[in-house]
Amino acid sequence: MKTLIFLLQKEFKQIFRNKILLALIFIIPVVQLLIFPLAADYEMKNISIVVVDHDHSPYSRKLISKIVASGYFNLYASAGSFEEAFRFIENDKADLVLEIPKNFERELVVEKSQQLFIAANAINGIKAGLGGAYINRIIVDFNTDVRLEWIQPERFNAVPVIQVTSSNRFNPGMNYRFFMVPGILVFLVTLVASYMCALNTVREKEIGTIEQINVTPIKKYQFILGKLIPFWVIGVFVFTVGLFIVARLVYGIIPLGSITLLFAYLAVYLVAMLGLGLLVSTYCQTQQQVMFVMFFFMMIFVLMSGLFTPIESMPAWAYVIARCNPVTYFMEVIRMVVLKGSRLADIRLHFIVMFGFALLFNLWAVIHYKKTT
Amino acid sequence: MFRDRKTLLILFGLPIAQILLFGFALTNEIKNSRIVVCDYAKCGISRQLTEKFAANNNFIVEEALLSHHQIEDAFRSGRIKLAVVFPLDFEDDYQHLNQAHVQLIADATDPNTANMLTAYATNIIMEYQNLSLPYQINTETRMIYNPELKGAINFVPGVMALVLMLVCVMMTSASIVREKEYGTMEVLLVSPLNPFMLIISKAIPYLLLSLVNLIVIILLSITLLGVPVNGSLLLLFLISILFIITALSLGLLISNVAQTQQTAILVSLIGLMVPTILFTGFTFPLENMPVVLQWLANIVPAKWYYTIVKSIMIKGLGFGAIWKETLVLAVMTCLLLMISFKKFKVRLE
């Protein structure tokens, strides 16, 4: 036991000696936690639209002002022809072009039906899809207005109609930040903790001080624990700062569920991820190798964890990979506990899985770490 | 460099893995969502609608009669994402008042998913009614550059920028600092070797490596993902070389400043990765960000490269359209190189 305490003292001293590193560990995650959610917004606003109005009638002008008034669109320019408008799309100045044909108003009243043309820059498929959907909604609204001008509305509908009312639970403000911030916190804590642990261990190998430790009577598990614990503490610290200071003060996120539960899960999760870092470091000889191998794993883990894109939407093979990914589970847990107030019973499975990962990674690391080469 | 098998493996494997992931696994579409239908009405229409929901492959339907409290519990345990409730007097209202209500309750933890699921469900209900009224305005929508709305078309240029940037920066910064750490740097500096030659000799292998990576990415995109190269391949390569040099210069700068490999690696990785992912514009649209961040994005070289690649690969435009962005990249490279050379100490302190 005493050996362990000495080891820990040494580790902490080494870490705190490197001032730049300290700054990195604490400042960069905080900064990124601030910037990331601000930037990460899928809600579509400021869609640039160029209108080609061949009609110049009261109806067409009304439609255009309705589009602008919606708040989703910026009328970037009015063009005289479709070719002119298309050039705006080429230059990335416009996302959408709306073409109103000649005699739009007249034809609509007389023929009772008309056609509008929309062209969207679909490189970003989501943007084009949503932009198209918004503008269609506005057009449908406008359509209803026109219709009501010409037809008397009945007290009861002529034809039976089904009305849909929708409501949203847990996040009625539809605030995307509530969803992203916990996820990004997980991402950053994972990155910082496991990377530092892996790098630190390999550094000893590279520099050669590990040989000196190997010749001492220090047992394998003591060495591994000595490497795990300091970074576990750092991980918990970063998470705490992120959750209570940044998330609460800047974003107003207060966990709905039990904080004890959250931290209990964090504890197990960190053991698992640090174990992974250690495992990787036992297989690598240089820091550069560790850097790349960890990067590879982190990239895949984070992308497949459901941080940005939902895992249910993945094809079956990818879904299996996502389920074998430890980060996925914490991602789900943090969102469930913080936003929905889920309880222990709800995340029982997640706990079991994470214990499994922690055991797997750490045992593997201990077994693989040889004191003699 | 070739002695280090593991790193080499990762350097080549990484772009491939990323392309596979972004191309096939990561998508913003919502599929396979579990929903619950609470059919209290049990009439012809509600049964037909339930069947329509089940037939739609976006939804996995579970039928149960849940109270609102139970629905919340189900949300909380993550079992379902949406609840469709047909109230008891649905049929009565439909027949006698010509107006019936359906309630959709969504789990808005992920607002995007909630929005899309609600929209899908509403669409299904609206389509079922299929009213055609007089004074109808129809719209014809044309999707340019990407008629099938493939997510890959947006991602692939971004992945190119990300991989090239990260690999180049990490590799150069780490390798130069490693020599510093090992002490072999002193040996090289003492030799009659020109320091500039030294740096160039470090950069060139990674330049070639990145070009190979680039070729692999483009090949994969064309064959597996069906992403076209509509413009000039030559132009694409030339600009890519410029971008690679920009990234290498950045790595150079970091290696001049960092004392240990750990610092170099962590700065490159944690300090660079997230801004690059964010501000390039391929994960989240830049227009959505607060103006301050949009300005910040202009500092990230990858952003300019991404625009250039999109213009060449997808829109098929020529140099005339991208000369401005190319100029920005060239200026950045010169700046970075100048600062690095100034700081490069011929004698180590």
Interface residues (C-beta under 8 A of the other chain):
Chain A: N18 I20 L21 L24 I28 P29 Q32 I35 F36 L38 A39 A40 D41 Y42 E43 M44 K45 N46 I47 S48 I89 E90 N91 D92 L108 V109 K112 S113 Q114 Q115 L116 F117 I118 A119 A120 N121 A122 I123 N124 G125 I126 K127 A128 G129 G132 A133 I135 N136 I139 V140 F142 N143 V146 R147 W150 I151 F156 N157 A158 V159 P160 V161 I162 Q163 V164 T165 S166 S167 N168 R169 F170 N171 P172 M174 N175 Y176 F178 F179 L191 V192 Y195 M196 L199 N200 R203 Y283 C284 T286 Q287 Q288 Q289 M291 F292 V293 F295 F296 M299 I300 L303 M304 F308 T309 P310 E312 S313 M314 P315 A318 I321 A322 E332 R335 M336 L339 K340 G341 S342 R343 A345 D346
Chain B: D4 K6 T7 I10 L11 G13 L14 A17 Q18 L21 F22 F24 A25 L26 T27 N28 E29 I30 K31 N32 S33 R34 I45 I71 E72 F75 R76 S77 G78 Y94 Q95 L97 N98 Q99 A100 H101 V102 Q103 L104 I105 A106 D107 A108 T109 D110 P111 N112 T113 A114 N115 T118 A119 A121 T122 I125 M126 Y128 Q129 L131 L133 P134 Y135 Q136 I137 N138 T139 E140 T141 R142 M143 I144 Y145 N146 P147 L149 K150 G151 I153 N154 L166 M170 M171 A174 S175 R178 A258 Q259 T260 Q261 Q262 T263 I265 L266 V267 L269 I270 G271 V274 P275 L278 F279 T283 F284 P285 E287 N288 M289 P290 L293 T307 K310 I314 K315 L317 A321
